[in-house]
Amino acid sequence: MSMSDLAINGGKPVFEGKGAIDLAPAWPIPYPETEEKLSEVYRSGKWGGVKKYEQLLMEEFSAWQGGKYSAWMANGTVTLECALISLGIGPGDEVIVPGVSWLATAEVPIYLGAKTVIVDIDKETFCIDPAKIEEAITPRTKAIIPVHLFSACADMDKINAIAKKHNLFVIEDCAHAHGAKQHGKGVGYIGDIGSFSFQLSKLMTAGEGGCCTTDNEEYFDRVFRTSHIGNSRIHPAVAPTAGMLCHQYRFTDFQAAIIYDQLHHQDELKAKRAKSAARIKELLKNTPGIVEQKSSCADDDRAFYFYALRLLLDHLKPGIDRAFLMKAFQAEGVLLHEGWGRPIVDMMSWNVPWNLYVKHPTPVCEETMYKSGLFSMGNLLLADDAVIDKVAEGIDKVMRECAE
Ligand SMILES: Cc1ncc(COP(=O)(O)O)c(C=O)c1O
């Protein structure tokens, strides 16, 4: 093998014809039983209000995720907002978030008049760096929002210990982590409140949707009331506390029916993604210059919303960078991209006035998003084993020429 064997230089590609992502199931996966449920909901007329599939999700999604309660809402942004409101966070408070996430994680504290404090991520896990949380705590800090990012879980042992020491709330952003567990406990139930998104690209989706999770009955009641204009599902006859200003963020039973059916396919899909990720990891174990996004804890049971890799920049040959490698992988038929491409504060839609947030130095966020992170959507991992093996072959072929 030599550089001229790479498809980018005119060599024969590993995938001839269709590329790897085109050989994986298209996302989202439609299920025939859902069509029946959608017409059942349609004919029932009970599209909103107190509804069948929402109630079933409150019971069965919570149980599957490993906890007691879930409150369902319009999306995974208002869930974060309702979680913070329920914990009393508002003007004068500070909320610590990682510098790599979707915008919502960092914008929601600002919606409530609180200040967002952005800190660095861990180089290997891509999740918030617990040491950087401690450095950013002030007397005004009220909460931390760790994000279980891409395919990994944040280090909840360390984060919960810091929160306990400084009397802070922990809101887990689980938008990427449906079904993920740490030490056998489902994410979303490890901190005080969890927040899930069911937006179109997510592991479970109704196009849009969200839920807050918690084992704490009081938090659940507050989060439910906050999102359901003050009404309670567990104490329907009791009025909300005086002065509790609530939103109307309900979702519909059409969304619930779609997610409800997906729930029954989750264990199988999650196991397949994990098996494929383990297979690629094993096949790349001697490949120079590239490693998988690492788990925070050895027993993390990961969900793989994205499949994420990290380039070892010091191992790349002179003149090789991520932009070249992305093109080289693409030429082989392996589509690896730069994710959403930027740390939060560099995203095009981040137009938040500088005085509403604090940004600590985030060199790892910048390195990950601009130089070393490589990503694929998780549905790639649902492809047949033969495709997965060729994905590893394509990555290995390119890296052997480009790294040492
Ligand atoms: C990490 C993270 N948090 C929150 C959200 C917000 O979710 P939604 O789009 O459902 O509002 C998203 C994504 O969309 C996300 O990726």
The ligand as an SDF file (V2000), in Angstrom:
LIG
                    3D

 16 16  0  0  0  0  0  0  0  0999 V2000
  -27.2510   18.0360   23.6490 C   0  0  0  0  0  0  0  0  0  0  0  0
  -28.5800   18.6140   23.2530 C   0  0  0  0  0  0  0  0  0  0  0  0
  -29.3170   19.2370   24.1790 N   0  0  0  0  0  0  0  0  0  0  0  0
  -30.5240   19.7680   23.8840 C   0  0  0  0  0  0  0  0  0  0  0  0
  -31.0390   19.6820   22.6220 C   0  0  0  0  0  0  0  0  0  0  0  0
  -32.3420   20.3500   22.3240 C   0  0  0  0  0  0  0  0  0  0  0  0
  -33.3030   19.4670   21.9310 O   0  0  0  0  0  0  0  0  0  0  0  0
  -34.5150   19.9250   20.9660 P   0  0  0  0  0  0  0  0  0  0  0  0
  -33.9670   20.0980   19.6070 O   0  0  0  0  0  0  0  0  0  0  0  0
  -35.4740   18.7850   21.0790 O   0  0  0  0  0  0  0  0  0  0  0  0
  -35.0770   21.1830   21.5280 O   0  0  0  0  0  0  0  0  0  0  0  0
  -30.3030   19.0160   21.6170 C   0  0  0  0  0  0  0  0  0  0  0  0
  -30.7400   18.8400   20.2380 C   0  0  0  0  0  0  0  0  0  0  0  0
  -31.4230   18.9970   19.4920 O   0  0  0  0  0  0  0  0  0  0  0  0
  -29.0340   18.4810   21.9430 C   0  0  0  0  0  0  0  0  0  0  0  0
  -28.2970   17.8600   21.0090 O   0  0  0  0  0  0  0  0  0  0  0  0
  1  2  1  0
  2  3  1  0
  2 15  2  0
  3  4  2  0
  4  5  1  0
  5  6  1  0
  5 12  2  0
  6  7  1  0
  7  8  1  0
  8  9  2  0
  8 10  1  0
  8 11  1  0
 12 13  1  0
 12 15  1  0
 13 14  2  0
 15 16  1  0
M  END
$$$$
